[in-house]
């Protein structure tokens, strides 16, 4: 086992904006409240105290959601800690992707767990609770119904619509069976299958299933999961939703910030609408629009006057759903939070929110980029060693790695650069003499020289192809390694599912990730298993 750290700037698969946020010269400093570093928490704690939350409410809701989840004593202890004014949270969040979806889902959670522990070490007078919010109110089922293991895609097929978290579990048993068929029969896989089946047996909705599964994986670390789709929590956010309905304050503020971001040379992330709320019914989640004084629920026959929609909000806050523009404020309203931990894309839309938070008098947290990591299996590690490919070089594109291999393995220097320069010098000399004799001959001589140079360049390519063919076995190993570590030419963490690696390495994988995932470390982490 070995751990490698690579500067984010040297990871070509990351966006320029993502790299810029992690750099010492963060171009977005005017758009955030605190620098994304450990030292910022001293001030954030003092500032957060000025924004009280209903602690009894959040504890009661969490206890309700945990009442049927077993073996989570540390999580329940952390929930009780939230009663104290000296307890704060660090949040990460994600949609309820099937069987935890891509690896970064797990990496996010470890980022929050380890951050809470480090904050406790640094500020022992306070307590810090890692919270994972499963954002199940979105209605795009295609974004959450699949995962990838061992090069195979598992899909959960059903025809329900509306909030994915509220969906029942019809059809998911087929997906569980498909997962079980792909996993091995080893002890690790048996444990994973048990987690998934217990979560399925004890859940009535997809939100419950997801949170139950996450708790089974992370219960020993005291992680607290939260489903924010709750009537009482929505009621505590009703005043903010009322302001959005009546004043449509968010869109112009977000758009103004987006203009600043565009001036910095970066694309904006989210589209702000006049009203950034959805209306939830059984099987549907539709936008709310204001049209000639009437609030219309798109794709339905429902309309409300101003008085009627405010009465609806008072009586049924659970029917109102924040979209991506409003959701960050919802999280910060219901929890005593200090930091949000997210990926580059998530932070991109959080960065657009500071003035919006100020308008609604809501605390704007420290924005910390989650850790990023890649897992190198023992098989890939052995092949990389045989091919003399170091971890820092594996991020190079495939063609470059193959070219390096061909050059290294060939007993003959394949570069004809010296010959190209010699031929070019010859024709330059001839052209100079021709020009003295007849100026019109110079161009013809140089043109002929270019033809000869192209012939030599083509010969070099043929030499390389011949050697490359001779090294076919090694070339195919490089391609296999690259396709394993960078599926579809992207990062492994954005594609492969956690259970593929848990199948192979079991709790050793959990321990290694727990030990090495650190969102304060501004390096890409590679774990050689």
C-alpha positions as CSV (number, residue, x, y, z in Angstrom):
1,X,0.0,0.0,0.0
2,X,1.2,3.5,-0.9
3,X,-0.3,7.0,-0.9
4,X,0.6,9.6,-3.6
5,X,-0.3,13.2,-3.7
6,X,-0.6,15.2,-7.0
7,X,-1.2,18.9,-7.2
8,X,-4.6,19.7,-8.6
9,X,-3.0,21.9,-11.2
10,X,-1.4,18.7,-12.7
11,X,-4.7,16.8,-13.1
12,X,-5.8,17.4,-16.8
13,X,-9.2,15.9,-16.1
14,X,-10.2,18.7,-13.8
15,X,-11.7,22.0,-15.0
16,X,-9.8,25.2,-15.0
17,X,-12.3,26.7,-12.5
18,X,-11.9,23.7,-10.2
19,X,-8.1,24.1,-10.2
20,X,-8.4,27.9,-9.8
21,X,-10.5,27.5,-6.6
22,X,-7.8,25.2,-5.1
23,X,-5.0,27.6,-6.0
24,X,-3.3,30.1,-3.7
25,X,-4.5,32.9,-5.9
26,X,-8.2,31.9,-5.7
27,X,-10.0,34.3,-8.2
28,X,-13.3,33.9,-6.4
29,X,-12.3,35.3,-3.0
30,X,-14.7,38.3,-3.4
31,X,-17.6,35.9,-3.9
32,X,-17.0,33.8,-0.8
33,X,-17.1,34.7,2.9
34,X,-14.1,32.7,4.1
35,X,-10.9,31.3,2.7
36,X,-11.4,27.5,2.2
37,X,-8.9,26.5,5.0
38,X,-8.8,25.3,8.6
39,X,-7.8,28.7,10.0
40,X,-11.1,30.2,8.8
41,X,-13.2,28.3,11.2
42,X,-12.3,30.5,14.2
43,X,-14.2,33.4,12.7
44,X,-16.9,31.2,11.2
45,X,-17.8,29.8,14.6
46,X,-18.2,33.3,16.0
47,X,-20.2,34.5,13.0
48,X,-22.5,31.4,13.0
49,X,-23.6,32.1,16.5
50,X,-25.4,35.1,15.2
51,X,-27.7,32.9,13.1
52,X,-29.6,30.6,15.6
53,X,-31.5,27.6,14.4
54,X,-34.3,25.6,16.0
55,X,-32.1,22.9,17.5
56,X,-35.0,21.1,19.1
57,X,-36.7,20.8,15.7
58,X,-33.7,19.3,13.9
59,X,-33.0,16.9,16.8
60,X,-36.7,15.7,16.8
61,X,-36.8,15.3,13.0
62,X,-33.5,13.4,13.0
63,X,-34.6,11.1,15.9
64,X,-37.8,10.4,13.9
65,X,-35.8,9.5,10.8
66,X,-33.4,7.3,12.9
67,X,-36.0,5.4,14.9
68,X,-35.9,2.3,12.7
69,X,-32.2,2.3,11.9
70,X,-30.2,-0.1,14.0
71,X,-26.5,-0.1,15.1
72,X,-26.0,3.6,14.9
73,X,-25.3,4.6,18.5
74,X,-22.6,7.1,17.6
75,X,-24.9,8.8,15.1
76,X,-27.6,9.1,17.6
77,X,-25.2,10.5,20.2
78,X,-24.2,13.1,17.6
79,X,-27.8,14.0,17.0
80,X,-28.2,14.7,20.7
81,X,-25.1,16.9,20.7
82,X,-27.0,19.2,18.3
83,X,-29.1,20.4,21.2
84,X,-26.1,22.3,22.5
85,X,-25.3,25.8,21.2
86,X,-21.7,24.7,21.2
87,X,-22.3,22.1,18.5
88,X,-22.0,22.8,14.8
89,X,-22.3,20.8,11.6
90,X,-20.2,20.3,8.5
91,X,-22.4,19.3,5.5
92,X,-22.0,17.4,2.3
93,X,-24.9,16.4,0.1
94,X,-25.8,14.4,-2.9
95,X,-28.7,12.9,-4.8
96,X,-29.7,9.4,-3.7
97,X,-27.8,7.6,-6.5
98,X,-28.3,3.9,-6.8
99,X,-26.1,1.9,-4.4
100,X,-24.1,5.1,-3.7
101,X,-23.4,5.7,-7.4
102,X,-19.9,6.9,-8.3
103,X,-17.0,6.7,-5.9
104,X,-16.9,10.4,-5.1
105,X,-20.2,9.9,-3.2
106,X,-18.2,8.0,-0.7
107,X,-15.3,10.3,-0.8
108,X,-17.5,13.3,-0.1
109,X,-18.8,11.6,3.1
110,X,-15.3,10.8,4.3
111,X,-14.3,14.4,3.6
112,X,-17.0,15.5,6.0
113,X,-16.3,12.9,8.7
114,X,-12.6,13.7,8.8
115,X,-13.2,17.4,8.7
116,X,-15.5,17.1,11.8
117,X,-12.8,15.2,13.6
118,X,-10.0,17.6,12.7
119,X,-12.2,20.5,13.9
120,X,-12.7,18.9,17.2
121,X,-9.0,18.5,17.6
122,X,-8.4,22.1,16.7
123,X,-11.4,23.5,18.7
124,X,-11.9,21.1,21.7
125,X,-14.4,23.5,23.4
126,X,-16.9,22.8,20.6
127,X,-18.5,19.7,19.0
128,X,-18.8,19.1,15.3
129,X,-21.2,16.7,13.6
130,X,-20.7,15.4,10.0
131,X,-24.0,15.5,8.2
132,X,-24.8,13.9,4.8
133,X,-27.9,15.4,3.2
134,X,-29.6,13.0,0.7
135,X,-31.3,15.5,-1.7
136,X,-34.1,13.3,-2.9
137,X,-36.6,15.9,-4.0
138,X,-35.2,16.2,-7.5
139,X,-37.4,14.5,-10.1
140,X,-34.8,13.5,-12.8
141,X,-34.9,9.7,-12.2
142,X,-32.4,9.1,-15.0
143,X,-29.7,10.9,-12.9
144,X,-30.0,8.5,-10.0
145,X,-31.1,5.1,-11.3
146,X,-27.8,3.5,-12.3
147,X,-24.3,2.6,-11.2
148,X,-21.2,1.0,-12.8
149,X,-19.3,-2.0,-11.5
150,X,-16.6,-4.0,-13.2
151,X,-17.4,-2.4,-16.5
152,X,-21.1,-3.2,-16.3
153,X,-24.0,-0.9,-15.7
154,X,-26.8,-1.7,-13.3
155,X,-30.1,0.1,-13.8
156,X,-33.2,0.4,-11.7
157,X,-36.1,0.5,-14.0
158,X,-39.5,1.8,-13.1
159,X,-42.1,4.2,-14.6
160,X,-42.8,6.4,-11.5
161,X,-42.4,10.2,-11.8
162,X,-42.0,13.1,-9.3
163,X,-39.6,13.4,-6.3
164,X,-37.2,10.4,-6.5
165,X,-36.8,10.3,-2.7
166,X,-40.6,9.8,-2.3
167,X,-40.7,6.9,-4.8
168,X,-41.5,3.4,-3.6
169,X,-39.1,0.6,-4.2
170,X,-40.9,-1.1,-7.0
171,X,-38.4,-2.8,-9.3
172,X,-35.3,-2.2,-7.2
173,X,-35.1,-5.8,-6.2
174,X,-34.2,-6.6,-9.8
175,X,-31.3,-4.1,-9.5
176,X,-30.2,-5.7,-6.2
177,X,-30.2,-9.1,-7.9
178,X,-28.1,-7.7,-10.7
179,X,-25.6,-6.3,-8.2
180,X,-25.4,-9.6,-6.3
181,X,-24.7,-11.5,-9.6
182,X,-21.8,-9.2,-10.4
183,X,-20.2,-9.2,-7.0
184,X,-18.2,-12.2,-5.8
185,X,-19.1,-14.7,-3.2
186,X,-16.3,-13.6,-0.9
187,X,-16.9,-12.4,2.7
188,X,-16.6,-8.8,1.7
189,X,-19.3,-9.1,-1.0
190,X,-21.5,-11.0,1.4
191,X,-21.3,-8.2,3.9
192,X,-22.1,-5.6,1.2
193,X,-25.1,-7.7,0.0
194,X,-26.4,-7.9,3.6
195,X,-26.2,-4.1,4.0
196,X,-28.2,-3.5,0.8
197,X,-30.8,-6.2,1.6
198,X,-31.3,-5.0,5.2
199,X,-31.7,-1.4,3.9
200,X,-34.3,-2.7,1.3
201,X,-36.2,-4.7,3.9
202,X,-36.5,-1.8,6.3
203,X,-37.4,1.0,3.9
204,X,-40.7,2.1,2.3
205,X,-39.3,4.8,0.1
206,X,-36.1,5.4,-1.9
207,X,-35.0,8.2,0.4
208,X,-35.3,5.8,3.4
209,X,-33.4,3.0,1.5
210,X,-30.5,5.4,0.6
211,X,-30.1,6.8,4.1
212,X,-30.4,3.3,5.6
213,X,-27.6,2.0,3.3
214,X,-25.3,5.0,4.0
215,X,-25.8,4.5,7.7
216,X,-24.8,0.9,7.5
217,X,-21.5,1.8,5.8
218,X,-20.6,4.8,8.0
219,X,-22.3,4.2,11.3
220,X,-19.1,3.6,13.2
221,X,-17.9,7.1,12.4
222,X,-21.0,8.9,13.8
223,X,-22.2,10.2,10.5
224,X,-25.7,11.7,10.6
225,X,-27.8,11.4,7.4
226,X,-30.7,13.8,6.8
227,X,-33.7,13.7,4.5
228,X,-34.7,17.3,4.3
229,X,-38.1,16.5,2.7
230,X,-40.0,16.9,5.9
231,X,-43.0,19.0,6.7
232,X,-41.7,20.5,9.9
233,X,-38.3,21.4,8.3
234,X,-40.1,23.0,5.4
235,X,-42.3,25.0,7.8
236,X,-39.1,26.5,9.4
237,X,-38.1,27.6,5.9
238,X,-41.5,29.0,5.0
239,X,-40.6,32.7,5.5
240,X,-37.8,32.4,3.0
241,X,-40.0,30.7,0.5
242,X,-42.7,33.3,1.1
243,X,-40.2,36.1,0.3
244,X,-39.2,34.2,-2.9
245,X,-42.8,33.9,-4.0
246,X,-43.7,37.5,-3.3
247,X,-40.5,39.4,-4.2
248,X,-38.6,37.1,-6.6
249,X,-35.4,38.3,-5.0
250,X,-33.0,35.5,-6.0
251,X,-32.8,35.7,-9.7
252,X,-31.4,39.3,-10.1
253,X,-28.9,38.8,-7.3
254,X,-27.6,35.5,-8.8
255,X,-27.5,36.9,-12.3
256,X,-25.4,39.9,-11.1
257,X,-22.9,37.5,-9.5
258,X,-22.8,35.4,-12.6
259,X,-21.9,38.5,-14.6
260,X,-18.9,38.9,-12.3
261,X,-17.9,35.3,-12.8
262,X,-18.2,35.6,-16.6
263,X,-15.9,38.7,-16.5
264,X,-13.3,36.5,-14.8
265,X,-13.5,34.2,-17.8
266,X,-15.5,31.3,-16.4
267,X,-18.9,29.9,-17.3
268,X,-21.8,30.2,-15.0
269,X,-23.4,27.1,-13.4
270,X,-27.1,27.4,-12.6
271,X,-30.1,29.1,-14.2
272,X,-32.0,31.3,-11.8
273,X,-35.7,31.6,-12.5
274,X,-38.1,34.3,-11.3
275,X,-39.4,31.9,-8.7
276,X,-37.0,29.1,-7.7
277,X,-39.5,26.7,-6.1
278,X,-41.3,23.6,-7.3
279,X,-44.7,22.4,-6.2
280,X,-44.8,18.8,-5.1
281,X,-47.7,16.4,-5.5
282,X,-47.8,12.6,-5.6
283,X,-45.9,11.6,-8.7
284,X,-45.1,15.2,-9.8
285,X,-42.7,18.0,-9.1
286,X,-43.5,21.1,-11.2
287,X,-42.2,24.6,-11.4
288,X,-44.2,27.5,-9.9
289,X,-44.6,30.6,-12.2
290,X,-46.2,34.0,-11.7
291,X,-48.4,35.0,-14.6
292,X,-50.5,38.1,-14.5
293,X,-50.9,38.0,-10.8
294,X,-51.6,34.2,-10.7
295,X,-49.3,31.5,-9.5
296,X,-49.4,28.7,-11.9
297,X,-48.1,25.1,-11.5
298,X,-46.7,24.2,-14.8
299,X,-48.1,21.1,-16.6
300,X,-51.1,21.0,-14.3
301,X,-54.4,22.8,-14.1
302,X,-53.5,24.3,-10.6
303,X,-53.5,28.1,-10.2
304,X,-53.4,30.1,-7.0
305,X,-54.0,33.8,-6.2
306,X,-51.4,35.4,-4.0
307,X,-53.6,34.9,-0.9
308,X,-54.2,31.3,-1.8
309,X,-50.6,30.3,-2.4
310,X,-49.5,31.9,0.9
311,X,-52.3,29.9,2.6
312,X,-51.1,26.8,0.9
313,X,-47.6,27.5,2.1
314,X,-48.8,27.9,5.6
315,X,-50.9,24.8,5.6
316,X,-48.8,22.5,3.5
317,X,-45.1,23.6,3.4
318,X,-44.1,20.1,2.5
319,X,-45.7,20.7,-1.0
320,X,-43.0,23.3,-1.8
321,X,-39.6,22.2,-2.9
322,X,-36.5,24.4,-3.3
323,X,-34.6,24.1,-6.6
324,X,-30.9,24.3,-7.0
325,X,-31.0,28.1,-6.4
326,X,-32.8,27.9,-3.1
327,X,-31.6,24.5,-1.7
328,X,-28.3,25.9,-0.3
329,X,-30.2,28.4,1.8
330,X,-32.6,25.7,3.0
331,X,-29.7,23.6,4.3
332,X,-28.2,26.6,6.2
333,X,-31.6,27.5,7.7
334,X,-32.3,24.2,9.3
335,X,-28.8,23.2,10.5
336,X,-26.1,25.1,12.6
337,X,-23.7,24.7,9.8
338,X,-20.1,26.0,9.3
339,X,-19.0,24.5,6.0
340,X,-20.3,23.0,2.9
341,X,-18.1,20.3,1.3
342,X,-18.7,19.8,-2.4
343,X,-17.2,18.9,-5.8
344,X,-16.0,21.5,-8.2
345,X,-19.3,21.7,-10.0
346,X,-21.3,22.1,-6.7
347,X,-19.0,24.9,-5.5
348,X,-19.4,26.6,-8.8
349,X,-23.1,27.2,-8.1
350,X,-22.5,28.0,-4.4
351,X,-20.1,30.7,-5.4
352,X,-23.0,32.4,-7.2
353,X,-25.0,32.7,-4.0
354,X,-23.3,35.1,-1.5
355,X,-25.4,38.2,-2.2
356,X,-28.6,36.0,-2.2
357,X,-27.7,34.7,1.3
358,X,-27.2,38.3,2.4
359,X,-30.5,39.4,1.1
360,X,-32.3,36.6,3.0
361,X,-30.2,37.2,6.2
362,X,-28.8,33.6,6.1
363,X,-25.3,32.5,7.1
364,X,-23.1,31.8,4.1
365,X,-20.8,28.9,5.0
366,X,-17.1,28.2,4.3
367,X,-17.0,26.4,0.9
368,X,-14.5,23.5,0.9
369,X,-13.8,21.4,-2.1
370,X,-14.2,17.8,-1.3
371,X,-11.2,15.5,-1.6
372,X,-10.5,13.7,-4.9
373,X,-9.0,10.3,-5.0
374,X,-8.1,7.4,-7.3
375,X,-7.8,3.7,-6.2
376,X,-5.1,1.6,-7.9
377,X,-5.7,-2.1,-7.5
378,X,-2.8,-4.4,-6.9
379,X,-3.1,-5.8,-10.4
380,X,-2.8,-2.3,-12.0
381,X,0.0,-1.4,-9.6
382,X,2.0,-4.4,-10.7
383,X,1.5,-3.7,-14.4
384,X,2.4,0.0,-13.9
385,X,5.6,-1.1,-12.2
386,X,6.5,-3.5,-15.0
387,X,5.9,-0.8,-17.6
388,X,7.8,1.8,-15.5
389,X,4.8,4.1,-15.3
390,X,4.8,6.2,-12.1
391,X,1.7,7.6,-10.5
392,X,2.4,11.1,-11.7
393,X,2.8,9.9,-15.3
394,X,-0.4,7.9,-15.3
395,X,-2.4,11.1,-15.7
396,X,-0.8,11.7,-19.1
397,X,-2.9,10.8,-22.1
398,X,-2.7,7.3,-23.5
399,X,-0.9,8.2,-26.7
400,X,1.9,9.9,-24.8
401,X,2.4,6.9,-22.5
402,X,2.5,4.5,-25.5
403,X,5.0,6.8,-27.3
404,X,7.2,6.9,-24.2
405,X,7.0,3.1,-24.1
406,X,7.9,2.7,-27.7
407,X,10.9,5.1,-27.4
408,X,12.1,3.4,-24.2
409,X,11.8,-0.2,-25.6
410,X,13.4,0.4,-29.0
411,X,17.1,-0.3,-29.4
412,X,17.2,2.3,-32.2
413,X,16.6,6.0,-31.8
414,X,13.3,6.4,-33.6
415,X,13.5,10.2,-33.8
416,X,14.6,11.5,-37.2
417,X,14.7,15.1,-36.0
418,X,18.5,15.3,-36.7
419,X,18.0,14.1,-40.2
420,X,15.1,16.4,-40.8
421,X,17.2,19.3,-39.7
422,X,20.1,18.2,-42.0
423,X,17.8,17.9,-45.0
424,X,16.2,21.3,-44.2
425,X,19.7,22.9,-44.0
426,X,20.6,21.4,-47.4
427,X,17.6,22.8,-49.2
428,X,17.9,26.2,-47.4
429,X,21.5,26.3,-48.8
430,X,20.4,25.3,-52.3
431,X,17.6,27.9,-52.2
432,X,20.0,30.6,-51.2
433,X,22.2,29.8,-54.3
434,X,19.2,29.5,-56.6
435,X,18.0,32.9,-55.5
436,X,21.3,34.5,-56.7
437,X,20.9,32.9,-60.1
438,X,17.2,33.4,-60.5
439,X,15.0,34.7,-57.7
440,X,12.0,32.7,-59.0
441,X,13.8,29.5,-58.3
442,X,14.0,30.0,-54.5
443,X,10.3,29.1,-53.9
444,X,10.5,26.0,-56.1
445,X,13.6,24.7,-54.3
446,X,11.9,25.3,-50.8
447,X,8.7,23.6,-52.0
448,X,10.7,20.6,-53.1
449,X,12.5,20.6,-49.7
450,X,9.1,20.5,-47.9
451,X,8.2,17.4,-49.9
452,X,11.3,15.7,-48.8
453,X,10.8,16.7,-45.2
454,X,7.3,15.2,-45.3
455,X,8.7,12.0,-46.7
456,X,11.1,11.7,-43.8
457,X,8.4,12.5,-41.3
458,X,6.3,9.7,-42.8
459,X,9.2,7.4,-42.5
460,X,9.6,8.2,-38.8
461,X,5.9,7.4,-38.3
462,X,6.3,4.0,-40.1
463,X,9.3,3.2,-37.8
464,X,7.3,4.1,-34.7
465,X,4.3,2.0,-35.9
466,X,6.5,-1.0,-36.6
467,X,8.1,-0.9,-33.1
468,X,4.7,-0.2,-31.6
469,X,3.3,-3.4,-33.2
470,X,6.3,-5.3,-31.9
471,X,5.4,-4.1,-28.4
472,X,1.7,-4.9,-28.8
473,X,1.4,-6.8,-25.4
474,X,2.8,-3.8,-23.5
475,X,0.7,-1.3,-25.4
476,X,-2.5,-3.3,-24.7
477,X,-1.5,-3.3,-21.0
478,X,-1.2,0.5,-21.0
479,X,-4.6,0.8,-22.7
480,X,-6.1,-1.6,-20.1
481,X,-4.6,0.4,-17.2
482,X,-5.8,3.7,-18.6
483,X,-9.3,2.4,-19.3
484,X,-9.5,1.0,-15.7
485,X,-8.2,4.2,-14.0
486,X,-9.8,6.7,-16.3
487,X,-13.1,5.2,-17.6
488,X,-14.4,7.0,-20.7
489,X,-11.2,9.2,-20.4
490,X,-12.6,10.7,-17.2
491,X,-11.7,10.3,-13.5
492,X,-12.4,6.9,-11.9
493,X,-14.2,8.6,-9.0
494,X,-16.9,9.9,-11.4
495,X,-17.7,6.5,-12.8
496,X,-16.9,3.4,-10.7
497,X,-19.1,2.3,-7.9
498,X,-17.7,1.8,-4.3
499,X,-18.9,-1.8,-4.0
500,X,-16.6,-2.9,-6.8
501,X,-13.6,-2.1,-4.6
502,X,-15.2,-3.1,-1.4
503,X,-15.8,-6.5,-3.0
504,X,-12.0,-6.8,-3.5
505,X,-10.7,-5.1,-0.3
506,X,-13.5,-5.0,2.3
507,X,-13.0,-3.0,5.5
508,X,-9.3,-2.4,4.5
509,X,-10.7,0.0,1.9
510,X,-12.8,1.8,4.4
511,X,-9.9,2.2,6.8
512,X,-7.5,3.4,4.0
513,X,-10.0,6.0,2.8
514,X,-10.8,7.1,6.4
515,X,-7.1,7.6,7.1
516,X,-6.2,9.4,3.9
517,X,-9.2,11.5,2.7
518,X,-8.7,15.1,3.8
519,X,-10.6,18.0,2.2
520,X,-8.0,20.4,3.7
521,X,-5.3,18.7,1.6
522,X,-5.3,20.5,-1.7
523,X,-3.8,17.6,-3.5
524,X,-5.3,14.8,-5.6
525,X,-4.9,11.5,-3.6
526,X,-3.9,8.2,-5.2
527,X,-4.3,5.2,-3.0
528,X,-2.3,2.1,-4.2
529,X,-4.2,-0.9,-2.7
